[in-house]
Amino acid sequence: MDVAEFRRRGKEMVDYVADYLENIEQRPVYPDVEPGYLRSMIPAEPPLEAELYEDVLRDVERVIMPGITHWHSPYFYAYFPAASSFPAMLADMLCEAIGCIGFSWAASPACTELETVMLDWLGKMLQLPEDFIAGTHGQGGGVIQGTASEATLVALLAARCKAVRLVQASDPKISEADIISKLVAYTSDQSHSSVERAGLIGGVKMKKVPTDQHYAIKGDVLRNMLEEDKAAGLIPFYLCSTLGTTPSCAFDPIAELGPICNAEKIWMHIDAAYAGSAFICPEFRPLLNGIEFADSFNFNPHKWLLINFDCSTMWVKKRSDLIGAFKMDPLYLTHENQESGLVTDYRHWQIPLGRRFRSLKMWFVFRMYGLTGLQAHIRKQVGLAKEFESLVRADKRFEICAEVIMGLVCFRLKGSNKLNEVLLKNINHTRRIHLVPCQLSGRFVLRFAVCARTTESRHIQEAWQLITQLTYELLQEQPL
Ligand SMILES: *Cc1c(COP(=O)(O)O)cnc(C)c1O
């Protein structure tokens, strides 16, 4: 493909993408394929000779589209949203064209510098404390990680390194392995599975703090666990608290947990993967009160802030905590400005070396929507969730299972878990809408998350109509 053909094909691809998104509602939201469906549809061997572009594109419709779960369909209500917008897609095209690997300042100064400034912009939209803003002289600042899972792990590894140094400072004879075997990290029984996984990867014990009736950690429960563990000779060093848990969008009281962590020299990381985006709205910002006690904070603009995957923004109060934990300086990566104190080398802030120019899509989206446009998006989706909630509440056969604060509604039929499992299966089998379940207090619960940017009231009404129709049919067969 030469540049002339690229010019033509590129325009056709934009048309294909625009048509796809414009007509996405007409496709079944969930695919009708069996595991292994794809292998038989394409050759077992790679092509020896070049093929025609038309043939490749034809196979997109034949092979790929039948196996796609359409996350941007307004009938998609599963998991949490995957953000998407046209400005972000255009910026990503440019990112691919520049194609730099921005591991250091010198590897592409704009890639690094725009990222630092975009994290400052976003930090200001969230009204983060000054400590988290890089500015020109700050000790803190932000970085784009690929996912919230990586942010949780990076924070845990930095905390582990800091804890080891702290213990060794008072007792130089104790070995690192000895200290690590005594370290304990904490999170709640509602936190995302990636937190437990960070403990496994980081080789430290991870304890789950039981939550209260609101699915949140209580300060005194945490304090008791810490006292017991310290009395047993263990060393508490890390807490990952959640703002907006995955099962039910519950919020840990970070203003209560933060002072406990600070007093015990425990690193507090906050995972707000989904809910973080909503803190740009003043009415949701109080849920972030207590952020001043945190050492690190992360959320996914790629979930709810109209910036396509991947873009998981993480801030730290002391960037030296991250850089100090993972620094490596082979000669081929050093550059003449790195000791100037004026540049950031993001390779020290993350696990991989390579990184894409992801701040471009933040810049495009922030400028094309403005803060008010982004706030309007959040508020609209919360409004749609409230609309769904009132439909559920008006039907006595159903119950709401957790307070609806943002764009997630947890609900179930009053009755057995089995009944709800069958209802969900029937819903998903229609392929007209798509939902996933969660478990809350031992009960099987349906999660309805407002996801696609183009979801409107009529989609919510249609979804509810389908659910009630299937409920009617189900109850004919198996009464409550
Ligand atoms: C979605 C989610 C995650 C995982 O996000 P990734 O970016 O895919 O790692 C972590 N924590 C919470 C609370 C989430 O909702």
The ligand as an ORCA input file, in Angstrom:
! r2SCAN-3c Opt
* xyz 0 1
  C     -12.817     -1.948     35.859
  C     -12.174     -1.920     37.176
  C     -10.838     -2.302     37.334
  C     -10.029     -2.922     36.229
  O      -9.727     -2.015     35.264
  P      -8.542     -2.282     34.227
  O      -8.219     -0.903     33.776
  O      -9.099     -3.129     33.160
  O      -7.426     -2.930     34.946
  C     -10.251     -2.135     38.562
  N     -10.945     -1.649     39.597
  C     -12.233     -1.304     39.497
  C     -12.956     -0.768     40.696
  C     -12.892     -1.436     38.279
  O     -14.187     -1.109     38.180
*
